[in-house]
Amino acid sequence: MKTFKYILFLLLIAIIGTAIYIAVQPNSFEVTRTRTIKAPAAVIYNNVIDFKNWEAWSSWVEADPDMKITLAEQTKGVNGSYSWEDKDGIGTMKNVETEANKSITQEMQFAEFPKSDVSWKFTPNEDGSTDATWTISGKDLPFGFKAFATFMGGMEKQIAPHYERSLEKLDSIVMSDMKKYSVKVDGITQHSGGYYLYNTASCKITELEAKMTEMLPKVGNYAMNNKIAMAGTPFTYYHKWDEENNAVMFSSCIPTTTKVVSTDSEILTGQLEPFKAVKTTLKGDYDNLKEAWETSMKYILENGLEFTESGPMLETYLTDPMSTPNPADWVTEIYIAVK
């Protein structure tokens, strides 16, 4: 009997000691992780802001394939939400505040535990990558929550590995999505031609991208500063392409509604006569333009078409990378003049 009482006494001391230990634990917690992703902030933001995308990169879903995900009628933007159910209970997540391409504030409720604050911050870096920071925090924690966290090894141990794995998967998915592209030969079409402003340069093919990046804004700025009405999207006019000698001659062009007399010696006025052409559409990064051109040339040869002498060879850019951050959404049309 004395032994039994002694055991009970020890158990009571252990229980009291544990209760005291739990009671003195912090009344708040915060877990945060950051991953640098080689993508524009807007691309990452657009994925995270829509809960339809979360299942694909959630570490919790990966660890528990039987988890039931329920999407709300609205999944994107402020008040967008979703819920999940697993063996431990039901949880919900909701967007409560957003700053486009910069930050997202969310509210999470799981089972009977107190609500937690969740936040995302997207910080651009000079090299074009983005630091994606994911944070969860809670305050005024009741004894039951602190007891659960203590017995489970703490919130850092419970959440941090999932955040790290989820960010790793988000990185992989974003990078993969940015590389998606398609090349489609639309066939024979009639290009309407028209007036355009342009500047011209010759350079090595390997220097083409840098040269175009320098030249096209000059033409565009001239048109905007002089309030010249544009008749369409910018294009490149290739006059010469010599891979053997690594040489290219081209013009960076802005179409205009009327003939413009330029007051800048570096900005000239040209006119394209309407012409018959093979049209090819690339949807995706400009890195795939070489394949798009090769596909166009192959189509012309396989269909017995003939190039016109000194015929226009154009590359028209339907999307602006500044307003369309995901390269997978860029659209470029190629026109090659044929007889």
C-alpha positions in Angstrom: 0.0 0.0 0.0 2.8 2.4 0.9 4.5 1.6 -2.4 1.2 2.4 -4.3 0.9 5.7 -2.4 4.5 6.5 -3.2 3.9 5.9 -6.9 0.8 8.0 -6.9 2.8 10.8 -5.2 5.5 10.6 -7.8 2.9 10.7 -10.6 1.3 13.7 -9.0 4.6 15.5 -8.8 5.3 14.6 -12.5 1.9 15.9 -13.5 2.3 19.1 -11.6 5.8 19.6 -12.9 4.7 19.0 -16.4 1.8 21.4 -16.0 4.1 24.1 -14.6 6.5 23.5 -17.5 3.7 23.9 -20.1 2.3 27.0 -18.3 5.6 28.8 -18.5 6.1 28.2 -22.2 5.7 31.3 -24.4 2.2 32.4 -25.2 3.1 33.0 -28.8 5.0 31.3 -31.6 6.4 32.1 -35.0 7.9 29.8 -37.7 9.3 31.3 -40.9 11.2 30.0 -43.9 12.6 31.7 -47.0 13.6 30.2 -50.4 15.2 32.0 -53.3 13.4 31.1 -56.5 14.7 32.1 -60.0 11.5 33.6 -61.1 9.8 37.0 -61.1 7.9 37.9 -57.9 4.6 38.2 -59.9 4.9 34.6 -61.2 5.3 33.2 -57.7 2.6 35.5 -56.3 0.1 34.4 -59.0 0.6 30.8 -58.0 0.3 31.3 -54.2 -2.6 33.7 -54.3 -4.9 31.0 -55.8 -5.6 28.0 -53.5 -6.3 25.8 -56.5 -2.5 25.5 -56.9 -1.7 24.6 -53.3 -2.4 20.9 -53.4 0.3 20.5 -56.1 3.1 21.7 -53.8 1.8 21.2 -50.3 4.1 19.0 -48.2 1.2 18.0 -46.0 -0.7 16.6 -49.0 2.4 14.8 -50.1 2.8 13.2 -46.7 -0.9 12.3 -46.4 -2.4 11.4 -49.9 -5.7 10.6 -48.2 -6.2 14.2 -47.1 -9.4 15.6 -48.4 -9.2 19.0 -50.0 -12.3 21.2 -50.5 -12.0 24.3 -52.6 -14.4 27.2 -52.0 -16.3 28.9 -54.8 -13.7 31.7 -54.6 -10.1 30.5 -54.3 -8.2 33.5 -55.5 -7.6 37.0 -54.0 -9.1 38.5 -50.9 -11.7 36.1 -49.3 -10.4 33.2 -51.4 -10.3 30.1 -49.3 -10.0 26.3 -49.1 -10.4 23.7 -46.4 -8.9 20.3 -45.7 -9.7 17.3 -43.5 -7.2 14.7 -42.2 -7.0 12.3 -39.3 -6.3 15.2 -36.9 -9.3 17.3 -37.8 -10.6 20.0 -40.2 -8.7 23.1 -41.2 -9.4 26.2 -43.2 -7.2 28.9 -44.8 -8.4 32.3 -46.1 -6.8 35.3 -47.8 -7.5 38.4 -45.8 -5.2 41.0 -47.4 -3.0 41.2 -50.5 -0.6 43.6 -52.1 -0.2 42.4 -55.7 3.2 40.7 -56.4 4.5 41.8 -52.9 2.6 40.2 -50.0 -0.3 38.0 -48.9 -1.9 37.9 -45.4 -3.9 34.8 -44.5 -5.8 33.4 -41.6 -5.7 29.7 -40.7 -8.0 27.8 -38.4 -7.3 24.2 -37.5 -9.6 22.0 -35.4 -10.3 23.6 -32.1 -7.0 25.4 -31.9 -6.7 29.2 -31.9 -6.5 30.9 -35.3 -3.0 31.5 -36.7 -1.7 34.3 -38.8 0.0 33.3 -42.0 1.9 35.7 -44.3 3.9 35.6 -47.5 6.4 38.2 -48.7 8.0 38.3 -52.2 11.2 40.3 -52.4 12.8 40.7 -55.9 16.6 40.4 -56.2 18.8 42.2 -58.8 19.5 38.9 -60.6 15.8 38.4 -61.4 15.2 35.9 -58.7 12.8 36.4 -55.8 13.0 35.6 -52.0 9.7 33.9 -51.1 9.2 34.2 -47.3 6.5 32.1 -45.6 5.6 32.8 -42.0 3.0 31.5 -39.5 2.5 32.9 -36.0 0.1 32.8 -33.1 -0.4 34.6 -29.9 -2.5 34.4 -26.6 -2.1 30.6 -26.8 -4.3 28.7 -24.3 -2.9 26.0 -22.1 -4.3 23.1 -24.3 -2.6 24.4 -27.4 0.7 24.9 -25.5 0.4 21.3 -24.1 -0.2 19.9 -27.6 2.8 21.9 -29.0 5.0 20.8 -26.2 4.2 17.1 -26.5 4.7 17.3 -30.3 8.1 18.8 -29.9 7.3 22.4 -30.5 5.8 24.3 -33.5 9.2 24.8 -35.1 9.7 21.0 -35.3 6.1 20.5 -36.5 5.9 23.2 -39.2 9.4 24.1 -40.4 10.1 20.8 -42.3 6.8 21.1 -44.1 7.4 24.8 -45.0 10.9 23.9 -46.4 9.6 21.0 -48.5 6.5 22.9 -49.7 8.8 25.8 -50.8 11.1 23.4 -52.6 8.1 21.9 -54.5 6.7 25.4 -55.2 10.1 26.3 -56.7 10.1 23.2 -58.9 6.6 23.8 -60.2 7.1 27.5 -60.9 10.3 26.8 -62.8 8.6 24.0 -64.8 5.6 26.1 -65.7 7.8 28.9 -66.9 9.4 26.6 -69.4 6.2 25.4 -71.1 5.9 26.5 -74.7 4.2 25.5 -78.0 5.0 26.2 -81.7 2.2 26.2 -84.2 2.5 26.8 -88.0 -0.8 28.7 -88.8 -0.2 28.4 -92.5 -0.5 30.9 -95.4 -1.8 34.3 -94.5 -1.8 37.8 -95.9 0.2 40.4 -93.9 -1.4 43.8 -94.2 1.9 45.8 -94.2 1.8 49.4 -93.2 4.0 52.3 -92.0 6.5 51.9 -89.1 9.2 53.7 -87.2 12.5 51.8 -86.9 16.2 51.9 -86.2 18.7 49.4 -87.7 21.8 47.7 -86.6 24.2 44.9 -87.5 25.9 42.7 -84.9 26.9 39.2 -84.1 24.1 36.8 -83.7 25.3 36.1 -80.1 24.9 39.8 -79.4 21.4 40.1 -80.9 19.3 39.9 -77.7 21.4 42.6 -75.9 21.2 44.8 -79.0 17.5 44.4 -79.4 17.0 45.2 -75.7 18.9 48.4 -76.3 17.3 49.5 -79.6 13.5 48.7 -79.3 12.9 50.9 -76.3 14.4 53.9 -78.1 11.8 53.6 -80.9 9.0 53.0 -78.5 10.0 56.0 -76.3 10.2 58.2 -79.4 6.7 57.2 -80.4 5.3 57.8 -76.9 7.1 61.1 -76.3 5.8 62.4 -79.6 2.3 61.1 -79.1 2.5 59.0 -82.2 -0.4 56.5 -82.6 0.8 53.0 -82.8 -0.9 50.6 -85.2 0.0 47.4 -83.4 2.7 45.7 -81.4 6.5 45.9 -81.9 8.3 43.7 -84.3 11.7 42.9 -85.6 12.5 43.0 -89.3 15.4 40.6 -90.2 17.3 41.8 -93.3 20.2 39.3 -93.1 20.9 36.2 -91.0 24.3 34.6 -91.6 25.0 31.8 -89.1 28.3 30.8 -90.8 29.8 34.2 -90.1 27.8 34.8 -86.9 26.2 38.0 -88.4 22.8 39.5 -88.4 21.3 42.7 -89.7 17.9 43.8 -88.4 15.5 46.6 -87.6 13.6 47.2 -84.4 10.2 48.5 -85.4 7.0 50.1 -84.1 4.0 50.1 -86.5 2.2 53.5 -86.9 -1.2 54.4 -88.2 0.2 57.0 -90.7 3.5 57.9 -92.2 5.6 59.8 -89.7 8.4 62.3 -90.5 11.0 61.6 -87.8 13.0 64.5 -86.2 15.5 62.1 -84.8 18.3 61.0 -87.1 18.5 57.6 -85.4 14.7 56.9 -85.9 13.6 56.3 -89.5 10.3 55.8 -91.2 9.5 52.7 -93.3 6.6 51.1 -95.1 5.8 47.5 -95.6 3.7 46.6 -98.7 1.1 43.9 -98.1 2.6 40.5 -98.6 1.8 36.8 -98.6 3.4 34.9 -95.8 3.7 31.7 -93.8 2.7 32.5 -90.2 3.9 30.7 -87.2 2.9 31.3 -83.6 5.2 30.7 -80.6 3.6 30.7 -77.1 6.4 30.7 -74.6 9.9 32.0 -73.8 11.9 33.8 -76.5 14.5 31.0 -75.9 12.3 28.9 -78.2 12.4 31.2 -81.1 15.1 29.3 -82.9 12.9 26.2 -82.9 9.9 28.3 -84.1 12.0 29.7 -87.1 13.3 26.2 -87.9 9.7 24.8 -87.8 8.6 27.6 -90.2 11.4 26.9 -92.7 10.7 23.2 -92.6 7.0 23.9 -93.3 7.9 26.0 -96.3 10.2 23.4 -97.8 7.9 20.5 -97.2 5.0 22.2 -98.8 6.8 23.3 -102.0 6.6 27.0 -101.2 9.1 29.5 -102.5 10.7 32.4 -100.7 10.3 35.9 -102.3 13.4 37.8 -103.2 14.3 40.2 -100.4 10.9 39.3 -98.8 10.1 40.5 -95.3 10.9 38.1 -92.4 9.2 39.5 -89.3 9.0 38.6 -85.6 6.1 40.3 -83.9 5.7 40.5 -80.2 2.1 40.4 -79.0 2.9 40.5 -75.3 4.9 42.8 -73.2 7.2 41.0 -70.7 6.9 43.9 -68.3 3.1 43.3 -68.0 3.2 39.5 -68.7 5.9 38.2 -66.2 5.5 34.5 -67.0 7.5 33.6 -70.1 5.1 30.7 -70.7 2.4 33.3 -71.6 4.5 35.3 -74.1 3.1 35.2 -77.7 5.3 35.8 -80.7 4.2 35.6 -84.4 6.7 34.9 -87.2 5.9 36.0 -90.8 8.0 34.7 -93.7 7.2 36.2 -97.1 6.5 33.5 -99.8 5.5 33.7 -103.5 
